[in-house]
Amino acid sequence: MKHLLDYTVEVQQALEQGLPVVALESTIISHGMPYPENVQMAKEVEQVIRENGAVPATIALMDGRIKIGLTDEDLELLATSKNVRKTSRRDLAYVLSSKEIGATTVATTMICAELAGIAVFVTGGIGGVHRGAETTMDISADLEELSQTNVAVICAGAKSILDIGLTLEYLETKGVPVVGYGTDAFPAFYSATSQFASNFRVDTPQEVADMLHVKWEMGLQGGAVIANPIPDESSLEEAEITAIIEDALRQAEEQGVKGKDVTPFLLGKVKELTDGKSLEANIALVMNNARVGAAIAKAYAAK
């Protein structure tokens, strides 16, 4: 499948020289924010990674190719096209064969990063087990990917619109380590804490890199969740965001919102009910994850 990969010059040279590279997803660009804020944010995240000593590789699907790193033209096309398909593992072969434009989710970014030889991936938050999944079976493909694909995912935990407890139980069943970076708690995306704990706490990029090397050298397949809490100054109160999400869930049920429409509905409601503070928090945590991810990639590449 590597013959389907196209690299930017910057990323290809970095990989050939063994320099630290950080993968980035593209769904946040196509589906997460309006234009032109999405392009501005994508470029700022890439710049943060460069400033912290690593090379960014934003991943997307175009013209039947897997783009490992995007040019400015690619980024504009992804950010402004109306029919970009949100692409998870299930969709990947179809999007490539049909030559549609595809934005990569956490799961697909992991697949493509591993194919490209990139071990560190920065995102906002992972998907998980949705509330009510015991009857709907609505469980993100991100969790299954974490169980089988050797990429570390630096994130701000999981959004509290999910059932965080069941998400962590699922990851435990699949043998995926959940590491709190500088925290004992498992962060809940908009807030730095939740009622749940991470499996382990690490405080330095080197500790993360050492763990990843040992894990994969032992042949223990699958990724790792490196849960990096949102900075305190940008964190929303856990009780406040929980109450808002429960209100949004109630409105979704009353309005008959179901299936794949639930998550965008809830995120829109959270933005509305927090007067836009959730969007500001989202941007802040992605930038923070980029800084930490670059440091981890540097430590991992140095060994």
ChimeraX commands (.cxc) that place a marker at each C-alpha (Angstrom):
marker #1 position 0.00,0.00,0.00 radius 0.5
marker #1 position 2.99,2.32,0.37 radius 0.5
marker #1 position 2.85,3.02,-3.37 radius 0.5
marker #1 position -0.33,5.02,-2.65 radius 0.5
marker #1 position 1.54,7.49,-0.44 radius 0.5
marker #1 position 2.63,10.96,-1.59 radius 0.5
marker #1 position 4.96,12.96,0.66 radius 0.5
marker #1 position 5.75,16.65,0.72 radius 0.5
marker #1 position 9.47,17.31,0.28 radius 0.5
marker #1 position 9.73,18.51,3.89 radius 0.5
marker #1 position 8.20,15.32,5.31 radius 0.5
marker #1 position 10.07,12.95,2.99 radius 0.5
marker #1 position 13.42,14.49,3.84 radius 0.5
marker #1 position 12.65,14.37,7.56 radius 0.5
marker #1 position 11.73,10.68,7.41 radius 0.5
marker #1 position 14.80,9.80,5.34 radius 0.5
marker #1 position 17.03,11.60,7.86 radius 0.5
marker #1 position 15.35,10.07,10.92 radius 0.5
marker #1 position 14.11,13.45,12.14 radius 0.5
marker #1 position 11.05,13.70,14.41 radius 0.5
marker #1 position 7.76,13.84,12.50 radius 0.5
marker #1 position 4.28,14.42,13.94 radius 0.5
marker #1 position 1.15,13.27,12.11 radius 0.5
marker #1 position -1.97,15.47,12.13 radius 0.5
marker #1 position -5.53,14.57,11.17 radius 0.5
marker #1 position -7.57,16.55,8.67 radius 0.5
marker #1 position -11.19,16.10,9.81 radius 0.5
marker #1 position -10.77,19.05,12.16 radius 0.5
marker #1 position -10.05,21.18,9.06 radius 0.5
marker #1 position -12.90,19.96,6.87 radius 0.5
marker #1 position -15.57,19.35,9.49 radius 0.5
marker #1 position -14.42,21.03,12.68 radius 0.5
marker #1 position -14.30,24.73,11.86 radius 0.5
marker #1 position -15.55,27.21,9.26 radius 0.5
marker #1 position -13.33,28.69,6.53 radius 0.5
marker #1 position -10.95,30.55,6.81 radius 0.5
marker #1 position -10.48,29.86,10.52 radius 0.5
marker #1 position -9.83,26.18,9.72 radius 0.5
marker #1 position -6.89,26.98,7.43 radius 0.5
marker #1 position -5.45,29.48,9.88 radius 0.5
marker #1 position -5.66,26.98,12.74 radius 0.5
marker #1 position -4.09,24.19,10.65 radius 0.5
marker #1 position -1.14,26.38,9.70 radius 0.5
marker #1 position -0.68,27.57,13.29 radius 0.5
marker #1 position -0.64,23.99,14.60 radius 0.5
marker #1 position 1.96,23.03,12.01 radius 0.5
marker #1 position 4.04,26.06,12.96 radius 0.5
marker #1 position 3.89,25.17,16.67 radius 0.5
marker #1 position 5.26,21.71,15.82 radius 0.5
marker #1 position 8.09,23.22,13.76 radius 0.5
marker #1 position 8.95,25.72,16.51 radius 0.5
marker #1 position 9.23,22.81,18.94 radius 0.5
marker #1 position 11.72,20.89,16.83 radius 0.5
marker #1 position 9.63,18.46,14.76 radius 0.5
marker #1 position 8.15,18.29,11.26 radius 0.5
marker #1 position 4.34,18.32,10.86 radius 0.5
marker #1 position 2.63,15.90,8.48 radius 0.5
marker #1 position -1.06,16.70,8.02 radius 0.5
marker #1 position -2.71,13.72,6.34 radius 0.5
marker #1 position -5.58,13.71,3.81 radius 0.5
marker #1 position -6.83,11.72,0.81 radius 0.5
marker #1 position -6.83,13.30,-2.65 radius 0.5
marker #1 position -6.92,11.97,-6.22 radius 0.5
marker #1 position -6.63,8.37,-5.06 radius 0.5
marker #1 position -3.50,9.14,-3.04 radius 0.5
marker #1 position -2.69,9.35,0.65 radius 0.5
marker #1 position -1.10,12.74,1.21 radius 0.5
marker #1 position 1.50,12.68,3.97 radius 0.5
marker #1 position 1.90,16.40,4.47 radius 0.5
marker #1 position -0.19,19.01,2.66 radius 0.5
marker #1 position 0.90,21.93,0.50 radius 0.5
marker #1 position -0.85,25.29,0.88 radius 0.5
marker #1 position -2.90,24.44,-2.24 radius 0.5
marker #1 position -3.91,21.07,-0.78 radius 0.5
marker #1 position -4.93,22.75,2.46 radius 0.5
marker #1 position -7.10,25.33,0.68 radius 0.5
marker #1 position -8.79,22.61,-1.37 radius 0.5
marker #1 position -9.52,20.52,1.71 radius 0.5
marker #1 position -10.79,23.52,3.67 radius 0.5
marker #1 position -13.11,24.89,0.97 radius 0.5
marker #1 position -14.45,21.80,-0.85 radius 0.5
marker #1 position -18.11,21.04,-0.17 radius 0.5
marker #1 position -18.03,17.26,-0.56 radius 0.5
marker #1 position -15.12,16.17,1.60 radius 0.5
marker #1 position -15.84,12.72,3.02 radius 0.5
marker #1 position -15.07,12.13,6.67 radius 0.5
marker #1 position -13.01,8.97,6.28 radius 0.5
marker #1 position -12.61,6.23,8.86 radius 0.5
marker #1 position -11.15,2.73,8.35 radius 0.5
marker #1 position -14.43,1.53,6.79 radius 0.5
marker #1 position -14.33,4.26,4.13 radius 0.5
marker #1 position -10.63,4.32,3.28 radius 0.5
marker #1 position -10.54,1.90,0.33 radius 0.5
marker #1 position -13.64,3.43,-1.27 radius 0.5
marker #1 position -12.39,7.02,-0.97 radius 0.5
marker #1 position -9.06,6.10,-2.54 radius 0.5
marker #1 position -10.56,4.02,-5.36 radius 0.5
marker #1 position -13.21,6.64,-6.17 radius 0.5
marker #1 position -10.65,9.47,-5.91 radius 0.5
marker #1 position -12.87,11.50,-3.63 radius 0.5
marker #1 position -11.38,14.06,-1.26 radius 0.5
marker #1 position -11.21,12.47,2.18 radius 0.5
marker #1 position -10.48,13.98,5.56 radius 0.5
marker #1 position -8.89,11.53,7.97 radius 0.5
marker #1 position -10.35,10.70,11.37 radius 0.5
marker #1 position -8.20,9.54,14.27 radius 0.5
marker #1 position -8.47,5.92,13.08 radius 0.5
marker #1 position -7.54,6.64,9.46 radius 0.5
marker #1 position -4.75,9.02,10.42 radius 0.5
marker #1 position -3.26,6.25,12.55 radius 0.5
marker #1 position -3.41,3.79,9.64 radius 0.5
marker #1 position -1.76,6.23,7.25 radius 0.5
marker #1 position 0.84,7.37,9.79 radius 0.5
marker #1 position 1.93,3.78,10.46 radius 0.5
marker #1 position 2.20,3.14,6.70 radius 0.5
marker #1 position 4.40,6.23,6.41 radius 0.5
marker #1 position 6.60,5.25,9.37 radius 0.5
marker #1 position 5.34,7.99,11.71 radius 0.5
marker #1 position 4.94,6.91,15.34 radius 0.5
marker #1 position 3.53,10.09,16.95 radius 0.5
marker #1 position 0.16,11.65,16.14 radius 0.5
marker #1 position -1.40,14.79,17.62 radius 0.5
marker #1 position -5.15,15.35,17.71 radius 0.5
marker #1 position -7.74,17.12,19.86 radius 0.5
marker #1 position -9.54,14.22,21.48 radius 0.5
marker #1 position -10.16,10.56,20.71 radius 0.5
marker #1 position -13.55,9.09,19.89 radius 0.5
marker #1 position -15.01,6.58,22.29 radius 0.5
marker #1 position -18.03,4.74,23.57 radius 0.5
marker #1 position -21.13,6.89,23.18 radius 0.5
marker #1 position -23.68,7.28,25.93 radius 0.5
marker #1 position -26.35,4.64,25.50 radius 0.5
marker #1 position -23.96,2.37,23.55 radius 0.5
marker #1 position -25.28,-0.65,25.46 radius 0.5
marker #1 position -28.36,-0.40,23.20 radius 0.5
marker #1 position -27.07,1.52,20.14 radius 0.5
marker #1 position -23.64,-0.17,19.85 radius 0.5
marker #1 position -22.28,3.27,18.92 radius 0.5
marker #1 position -18.56,2.87,19.55 radius 0.5
marker #1 position -15.92,4.86,17.69 radius 0.5
marker #1 position -13.59,3.00,15.32 radius 0.5
marker #1 position -10.79,5.01,16.98 radius 0.5
marker #1 position -10.77,2.56,19.89 radius 0.5
marker #1 position -10.39,-0.53,17.72 radius 0.5
marker #1 position -7.60,1.20,15.78 radius 0.5
marker #1 position -5.77,1.97,19.00 radius 0.5
marker #1 position -5.80,-1.75,19.76 radius 0.5
marker #1 position -4.01,-2.75,16.55 radius 0.5
marker #1 position -2.05,0.16,15.04 radius 0.5
marker #1 position 1.36,1.16,16.41 radius 0.5
marker #1 position 0.94,4.91,16.74 radius 0.5
marker #1 position 0.92,7.01,19.92 radius 0.5
marker #1 position -2.00,9.44,20.07 radius 0.5
marker #1 position -1.42,12.67,21.97 radius 0.5
marker #1 position -4.83,14.08,22.87 radius 0.5
marker #1 position -6.72,15.96,25.56 radius 0.5
marker #1 position -8.57,12.81,26.57 radius 0.5
marker #1 position -12.08,12.15,25.31 radius 0.5
marker #1 position -14.97,14.60,24.97 radius 0.5
marker #1 position -17.36,14.36,27.88 radius 0.5
marker #1 position -20.26,13.97,25.44 radius 0.5
marker #1 position -19.02,10.36,25.45 radius 0.5
marker #1 position -19.29,7.75,28.18 radius 0.5
marker #1 position -15.75,8.17,29.49 radius 0.5
marker #1 position -15.98,5.28,31.94 radius 0.5
marker #1 position -16.99,2.79,29.25 radius 0.5
marker #1 position -14.39,4.24,26.86 radius 0.5
marker #1 position -11.66,3.51,29.39 radius 0.5
marker #1 position -13.07,0.02,30.06 radius 0.5
marker #1 position -12.98,-0.71,26.31 radius 0.5
marker #1 position -9.37,0.46,26.05 radius 0.5
marker #1 position -8.43,-1.71,29.04 radius 0.5
marker #1 position -10.02,-4.75,27.39 radius 0.5
marker #1 position -8.02,-4.07,24.22 radius 0.5
marker #1 position -4.77,-3.63,26.16 radius 0.5
marker #1 position -4.27,0.03,25.23 radius 0.5
marker #1 position -2.26,1.99,27.82 radius 0.5
marker #1 position -3.83,5.29,28.84 radius 0.5
marker #1 position -1.09,7.59,30.08 radius 0.5
marker #1 position -1.73,10.85,31.90 radius 0.5
marker #1 position 0.86,13.41,30.84 radius 0.5
marker #1 position 1.64,15.43,33.95 radius 0.5
marker #1 position -1.63,14.30,35.53 radius 0.5
marker #1 position -3.13,11.39,37.44 radius 0.5
marker #1 position -6.61,12.16,36.15 radius 0.5
marker #1 position -7.97,11.29,32.73 radius 0.5
marker #1 position -8.75,14.66,31.13 radius 0.5
marker #1 position -12.17,15.29,29.58 radius 0.5
marker #1 position -11.22,17.48,26.62 radius 0.5
marker #1 position -12.77,20.83,27.62 radius 0.5
marker #1 position -11.79,20.28,31.25 radius 0.5
marker #1 position -8.44,19.17,32.63 radius 0.5
marker #1 position -9.96,16.57,34.94 radius 0.5
marker #1 position -12.71,14.01,35.11 radius 0.5
marker #1 position -13.89,11.56,37.75 radius 0.5
marker #1 position -11.68,8.92,36.10 radius 0.5
marker #1 position -7.96,8.19,36.44 radius 0.5
marker #1 position -5.38,7.43,33.79 radius 0.5
marker #1 position -3.55,4.08,34.04 radius 0.5
marker #1 position -0.16,5.69,34.57 radius 0.5
marker #1 position 1.32,9.14,35.02 radius 0.5
marker #1 position 4.42,10.35,33.19 radius 0.5
marker #1 position 5.93,13.80,33.43 radius 0.5
marker #1 position 8.51,14.00,30.64 radius 0.5
marker #1 position 8.66,13.31,26.89 radius 0.5
marker #1 position 11.53,10.88,27.52 radius 0.5
marker #1 position 9.37,8.71,29.78 radius 0.5
marker #1 position 6.75,8.46,27.04 radius 0.5
marker #1 position 9.39,7.65,24.40 radius 0.5
marker #1 position 10.95,4.96,26.61 radius 0.5
marker #1 position 7.55,3.32,27.17 radius 0.5
marker #1 position 6.73,3.33,23.44 radius 0.5
marker #1 position 10.09,1.80,22.51 radius 0.5
marker #1 position 9.70,-0.99,25.07 radius 0.5
marker #1 position 6.08,-1.64,24.06 radius 0.5
marker #1 position 6.78,-2.05,20.37 radius 0.5
marker #1 position 10.13,-3.80,20.80 radius 0.5
marker #1 position 8.23,-6.45,22.79 radius 0.5
marker #1 position 5.82,-6.90,19.89 radius 0.5
marker #1 position 2.86,-5.56,21.87 radius 0.5
marker #1 position 0.67,-4.43,19.00 radius 0.5
marker #1 position -1.42,-1.30,19.21 radius 0.5
marker #1 position -1.10,2.33,20.09 radius 0.5
marker #1 position -1.13,4.32,23.29 radius 0.5
marker #1 position -3.26,7.20,24.50 radius 0.5
marker #1 position -1.12,10.04,25.84 radius 0.5
marker #1 position -3.71,12.14,27.64 radius 0.5
marker #1 position -2.47,15.72,27.90 radius 0.5
marker #1 position -4.85,17.98,29.84 radius 0.5
marker #1 position -6.00,21.30,28.46 radius 0.5
marker #1 position -4.05,24.21,30.05 radius 0.5
marker #1 position -5.65,25.46,33.28 radius 0.5
marker #1 position -6.26,28.94,31.90 radius 0.5
marker #1 position -8.36,27.51,29.06 radius 0.5
marker #1 position -10.08,24.72,30.98 radius 0.5
marker #1 position -13.83,24.86,31.52 radius 0.5
marker #1 position -15.23,23.79,34.89 radius 0.5
marker #1 position -15.96,20.07,34.92 radius 0.5
marker #1 position -19.35,20.53,36.63 radius 0.5
marker #1 position -20.31,23.33,34.21 radius 0.5
marker #1 position -19.49,21.40,31.05 radius 0.5
marker #1 position -21.17,18.25,32.41 radius 0.5
marker #1 position -24.41,20.16,33.04 radius 0.5
marker #1 position -24.27,21.72,29.56 radius 0.5
marker #1 position -23.73,18.33,27.91 radius 0.5
marker #1 position -26.62,16.78,29.81 radius 0.5
marker #1 position -28.84,19.67,28.67 radius 0.5
marker #1 position -27.68,19.17,25.08 radius 0.5
marker #1 position -28.32,15.41,25.30 radius 0.5
marker #1 position -31.85,16.07,26.53 radius 0.5
marker #1 position -32.48,18.45,23.62 radius 0.5
marker #1 position -31.12,15.86,21.15 radius 0.5
marker #1 position -33.52,13.25,22.48 radius 0.5
marker #1 position -36.48,15.64,22.39 radius 0.5
marker #1 position -35.69,16.59,18.79 radius 0.5
marker #1 position -35.18,12.99,17.66 radius 0.5
marker #1 position -31.51,13.47,16.72 radius 0.5
marker #1 position -29.93,10.04,16.21 radius 0.5
marker #1 position -26.92,8.16,14.85 radius 0.5
marker #1 position -24.10,10.07,13.21 radius 0.5
marker #1 position -26.01,13.36,13.64 radius 0.5
marker #1 position -25.75,13.24,17.44 radius 0.5
marker #1 position -22.10,14.28,17.82 radius 0.5
marker #1 position -22.23,17.40,15.58 radius 0.5
marker #1 position -25.53,18.38,17.22 radius 0.5
marker #1 position -24.04,18.07,20.71 radius 0.5
marker #1 position -20.85,19.95,19.81 radius 0.5
marker #1 position -22.90,22.74,18.24 radius 0.5
marker #1 position -25.06,22.98,21.34 radius 0.5
marker #1 position -22.02,22.99,23.62 radius 0.5
marker #1 position -20.54,25.87,21.61 radius 0.5
marker #1 position -23.84,27.77,21.82 radius 0.5
marker #1 position -24.39,27.14,25.53 radius 0.5
marker #1 position -20.80,28.13,26.44 radius 0.5
marker #1 position -21.00,31.35,24.36 radius 0.5
marker #1 position -18.20,30.11,22.13 radius 0.5
marker #1 position -15.82,29.29,24.99 radius 0.5
marker #1 position -15.75,25.63,23.94 radius 0.5
marker #1 position -14.29,26.57,20.53 radius 0.5
marker #1 position -11.60,28.69,22.19 radius 0.5
marker #1 position -10.83,25.78,24.51 radius 0.5
marker #1 position -10.65,23.42,21.53 radius 0.5
marker #1 position -8.03,25.57,19.79 radius 0.5
marker #1 position -6.00,26.00,22.99 radius 0.5
marker #1 position -5.84,22.28,23.70 radius 0.5
marker #1 position -4.83,21.39,20.13 radius 0.5
marker #1 position -1.94,23.88,20.30 radius 0.5
marker #1 position -0.89,22.47,23.66 radius 0.5
marker #1 position -1.04,18.92,22.29 radius 0.5
marker #1 position 1.13,20.02,19.35 radius 0.5
marker #1 position 3.84,21.30,21.70 radius 0.5
marker #1 position 3.83,18.11,23.76 radius 0.5
marker #1 position 3.61,15.88,20.68 radius 0.5
marker #1 position 6.64,17.55,19.10 radius 0.5
marker #1 position 8.64,17.02,22.31 radius 0.5
marker #1 position 7.64,13.35,22.46 radius 0.5
marker #1 position 8.50,12.85,18.77 radius 0.5
marker #1 position 11.95,14.38,19.38 radius 0.5
marker #1 position 12.60,12.08,22.33 radius 0.5
marker #1 position 11.35,9.04,20.39 radius 0.5
marker #1 position 13.50,9.80,17.32 radius 0.5
marker #1 position 16.62,10.38,19.41 radius 0.5
marker #1 position 16.78,6.77,20.65 radius 0.5
marker link #1:1,2 radius 0.2
marker link #1:2,3 radius 0.2
marker link #1:3,4 radius 0.2
marker link #1:4,5 radius 0.2
marker link #1:5,6 radius 0.2
marker link #1:6,7 radius 0.2
marker link #1:7,8 radius 0.2
marker link #1:8,9 radius 0.2
marker link #1:9,10 radius 0.2
marker link #1:10,11 radius 0.2
marker link #1:11,12 radius 0.2
marker link #1:12,13 radius 0.2
marker link #1:13,14 radius 0.2
marker link #1:14,15 radius 0.2
marker link #1:15,16 radius 0.2
marker link #1:16,17 radius 0.2
marker link #1:17,18 radius 0.2
marker link #1:18,19 radius 0.2
marker link #1:19,20 radius 0.2
marker link #1:20,21 radius 0.2
marker link #1:21,22 radius 0.2
marker link #1:22,23 radius 0.2
marker link #1:23,24 radius 0.2
marker link #1:24,25 radius 0.2
marker link #1:25,26 radius 0.2
marker link #1:26,27 radius 0.2
marker link #1:27,28 radius 0.2
marker link #1:28,29 radius 0.2
marker link #1:29,30 radius 0.2
marker link #1:30,31 radius 0.2
marker link #1:31,32 radius 0.2
marker link #1:32,33 radius 0.2
marker link #1:33,34 radius 0.2
marker link #1:34,35 radius 0.2
marker link #1:35,36 radius 0.2
marker link #1:36,37 radius 0.2
marker link #1:37,38 radius 0.2
marker link #1:38,39 radius 0.2
marker link #1:39,40 radius 0.2
marker link #1:40,41 radius 0.2
marker link #1:41,42 radius 0.2
marker link #1:42,43 radius 0.2
marker link #1:43,44 radius 0.2
marker link #1:44,45 radius 0.2
marker link #1:45,46 radius 0.2
marker link #1:46,47 radius 0.2
marker link #1:47,48 radius 0.2
marker link #1:48,49 radius 0.2
marker link #1:49,50 radius 0.2
marker link #1:50,51 radius 0.2
marker link #1:51,52 radius 0.2
marker link #1:52,53 radius 0.2
marker link #1:53,54 radius 0.2
marker link #1:54,55 radius 0.2
marker link #1:55,56 radius 0.2
marker link #1:56,57 radius 0.2
marker link #1:57,58 radius 0.2
marker link #1:58,59 radius 0.2
marker link #1:59,60 radius 0.2
marker link #1:60,61 radius 0.2
marker link #1:61,62 radius 0.2
marker link #1:62,63 radius 0.2
marker link #1:63,64 radius 0.2
marker link #1:64,65 radius 0.2
marker link #1:65,66 radius 0.2
marker link #1:66,67 radius 0.2
marker link #1:67,68 radius 0.2
marker link #1:68,69 radius 0.2
marker link #1:69,70 radius 0.2
marker link #1:70,71 radius 0.2
marker link #1:71,72 radius 0.2
marker link #1:72,73 radius 0.2
marker link #1:73,74 radius 0.2
marker link #1:74,75 radius 0.2
marker link #1:75,76 radius 0.2
marker link #1:76,77 radius 0.2
marker link #1:77,78 radius 0.2
marker link #1:78,79 radius 0.2
marker link #1:79,80 radius 0.2
marker link #1:80,81 radius 0.2
marker link #1:81,82 radius 0.2
marker link #1:82,83 radius 0.2
marker link #1:83,84 radius 0.2
marker link #1:84,85 radius 0.2
marker link #1:85,86 radius 0.2
marker link #1:86,87 radius 0.2
marker link #1:87,88 radius 0.2
marker link #1:88,89 radius 0.2
marker link #1:89,90 radius 0.2
marker link #1:90,91 radius 0.2
marker link #1:91,92 radius 0.2
marker link #1:92,93 radius 0.2
marker link #1:93,94 radius 0.2
marker link #1:94,95 radius 0.2
marker link #1:95,96 radius 0.2
marker link #1:96,97 radius 0.2
marker link #1:97,98 radius 0.2
marker link #1:98,99 radius 0.2
marker link #1:99,100 radius 0.2
marker link #1:100,101 radius 0.2
marker link #1:101,102 radius 0.2
marker link #1:102,103 radius 0.2
marker link #1:103,104 radius 0.2
marker link #1:104,105 radius 0.2
marker link #1:105,106 radius 0.2
marker link #1:106,107 radius 0.2
marker link #1:107,108 radius 0.2
marker link #1:108,109 radius 0.2
marker link #1:109,110 radius 0.2
marker link #1:110,111 radius 0.2
marker link #1:111,112 radius 0.2
marker link #1:112,113 radius 0.2
marker link #1:113,114 radius 0.2
marker link #1:114,115 radius 0.2
marker link #1:115,116 radius 0.2
marker link #1:116,117 radius 0.2
marker link #1:117,118 radius 0.2
marker link #1:118,119 radius 0.2
marker link #1:119,120 radius 0.2
marker link #1:120,121 radius 0.2
marker link #1:121,122 radius 0.2
marker link #1:122,123 radius 0.2
marker link #1:123,124 radius 0.2
marker link #1:124,125 radius 0.2
marker link #1:125,126 radius 0.2
marker link #1:126,127 radius 0.2
marker link #1:127,128 radius 0.2
marker link #1:128,129 radius 0.2
marker link #1:129,130 radius 0.2
marker link #1:130,131 radius 0.2
marker link #1:131,132 radius 0.2
marker link #1:132,133 radius 0.2
marker link #1:133,134 radius 0.2
marker link #1:134,135 radius 0.2
marker link #1:135,136 radius 0.2
marker link #1:136,137 radius 0.2
marker link #1:137,138 radius 0.2
marker link #1:138,139 radius 0.2
marker link #1:139,140 radius 0.2
marker link #1:140,141 radius 0.2
marker link #1:141,142 radius 0.2
marker link #1:142,143 radius 0.2
marker link #1:143,144 radius 0.2
marker link #1:144,145 radius 0.2
marker link #1:145,146 radius 0.2
marker link #1:146,147 radius 0.2
marker link #1:147,148 radius 0.2
marker link #1:148,149 radius 0.2
marker link #1:149,150 radius 0.2
marker link #1:150,151 radius 0.2
marker link #1:151,152 radius 0.2
marker link #1:152,153 radius 0.2
marker link #1:153,154 radius 0.2
marker link #1:154,155 radius 0.2
marker link #1:155,156 radius 0.2
marker link #1:156,157 radius 0.2
marker link #1:157,158 radius 0.2
marker link #1:158,159 radius 0.2
marker link #1:159,160 radius 0.2
marker link #1:160,161 radius 0.2
marker link #1:161,162 radius 0.2
marker link #1:162,163 radius 0.2
marker link #1:163,164 radius 0.2
marker link #1:164,165 radius 0.2
marker link #1:165,166 radius 0.2
marker link #1:166,167 radius 0.2
marker link #1:167,168 radius 0.2
marker link #1:168,169 radius 0.2
marker link #1:169,170 radius 0.2
marker link #1:170,171 radius 0.2
marker link #1:171,172 radius 0.2
marker link #1:172,173 radius 0.2
marker link #1:173,174 radius 0.2
marker link #1:174,175 radius 0.2
marker link #1:175,176 radius 0.2
marker link #1:176,177 radius 0.2
marker link #1:177,178 radius 0.2
marker link #1:178,179 radius 0.2
marker link #1:179,180 radius 0.2
marker link #1:180,181 radius 0.2
marker link #1:181,182 radius 0.2
marker link #1:182,183 radius 0.2
marker link #1:183,184 radius 0.2
marker link #1:184,185 radius 0.2
marker link #1:185,186 radius 0.2
marker link #1:186,187 radius 0.2
marker link #1:187,188 radius 0.2
marker link #1:188,189 radius 0.2
marker link #1:189,190 radius 0.2
marker link #1:190,191 radius 0.2
marker link #1:191,192 radius 0.2
marker link #1:192,193 radius 0.2
marker link #1:193,194 radius 0.2
marker link #1:194,195 radius 0.2
marker link #1:195,196 radius 0.2
marker link #1:196,197 radius 0.2
marker link #1:197,198 radius 0.2
marker link #1:198,199 radius 0.2
marker link #1:199,200 radius 0.2
marker link #1:200,201 radius 0.2
marker link #1:201,202 radius 0.2
marker link #1:202,203 radius 0.2
marker link #1:203,204 radius 0.2
marker link #1:204,205 radius 0.2
marker link #1:205,206 radius 0.2
marker link #1:206,207 radius 0.2
marker link #1:207,208 radius 0.2
marker link #1:208,209 radius 0.2
marker link #1:209,210 radius 0.2
marker link #1:210,211 radius 0.2
marker link #1:211,212 radius 0.2
marker link #1:212,213 radius 0.2
marker link #1:213,214 radius 0.2
marker link #1:214,215 radius 0.2
marker link #1:215,216 radius 0.2
marker link #1:216,217 radius 0.2
marker link #1:217,218 radius 0.2
marker link #1:218,219 radius 0.2
marker link #1:219,220 radius 0.2
marker link #1:220,221 radius 0.2
marker link #1:221,222 radius 0.2
marker link #1:222,223 radius 0.2
marker link #1:223,224 radius 0.2
marker link #1:224,225 radius 0.2
marker link #1:225,226 radius 0.2
marker link #1:226,227 radius 0.2
marker link #1:227,228 radius 0.2
marker link #1:228,229 radius 0.2
marker link #1:229,230 radius 0.2
marker link #1:230,231 radius 0.2
marker link #1:231,232 radius 0.2
marker link #1:232,233 radius 0.2
marker link #1:233,234 radius 0.2
marker link #1:234,235 radius 0.2
marker link #1:235,236 radius 0.2
marker link #1:236,237 radius 0.2
marker link #1:237,238 radius 0.2
marker link #1:238,239 radius 0.2
marker link #1:239,240 radius 0.2
marker link #1:240,241 radius 0.2
marker link #1:241,242 radius 0.2
marker link #1:242,243 radius 0.2
marker link #1:243,244 radius 0.2
marker link #1:244,245 radius 0.2
marker link #1:245,246 radius 0.2
marker link #1:246,247 radius 0.2
marker link #1:247,248 radius 0.2
marker link #1:248,249 radius 0.2
marker link #1:249,250 radius 0.2
marker link #1:250,251 radius 0.2
marker link #1:251,252 radius 0.2
marker link #1:252,253 radius 0.2
marker link #1:253,254 radius 0.2
marker link #1:254,255 radius 0.2
marker link #1:255,256 radius 0.2
marker link #1:256,257 radius 0.2
marker link #1:257,258 radius 0.2
marker link #1:258,259 radius 0.2
marker link #1:259,260 radius 0.2
marker link #1:260,261 radius 0.2
marker link #1:261,262 radius 0.2
marker link #1:262,263 radius 0.2
marker link #1:263,264 radius 0.2
marker link #1:264,265 radius 0.2
marker link #1:265,266 radius 0.2
marker link #1:266,267 radius 0.2
marker link #1:267,268 radius 0.2
marker link #1:268,269 radius 0.2
marker link #1:269,270 radius 0.2
marker link #1:270,271 radius 0.2
marker link #1:271,272 radius 0.2
marker link #1:272,273 radius 0.2
marker link #1:273,274 radius 0.2
marker link #1:274,275 radius 0.2
marker link #1:275,276 radius 0.2
marker link #1:276,277 radius 0.2
marker link #1:277,278 radius 0.2
marker link #1:278,279 radius 0.2
marker link #1:279,280 radius 0.2
marker link #1:280,281 radius 0.2
marker link #1:281,282 radius 0.2
marker link #1:282,283 radius 0.2
marker link #1:283,284 radius 0.2
marker link #1:284,285 radius 0.2
marker link #1:285,286 radius 0.2
marker link #1:286,287 radius 0.2
marker link #1:287,288 radius 0.2
marker link #1:288,289 radius 0.2
marker link #1:289,290 radius 0.2
marker link #1:290,291 radius 0.2
marker link #1:291,292 radius 0.2
marker link #1:292,293 radius 0.2
marker link #1:293,294 radius 0.2
marker link #1:294,295 radius 0.2
marker link #1:295,296 radius 0.2
marker link #1:296,297 radius 0.2
marker link #1:297,298 radius 0.2
marker link #1:298,299 radius 0.2
marker link #1:299,300 radius 0.2
marker link #1:300,301 radius 0.2
marker link #1:301,302 radius 0.2
marker link #1:302,303 radius 0.2
view
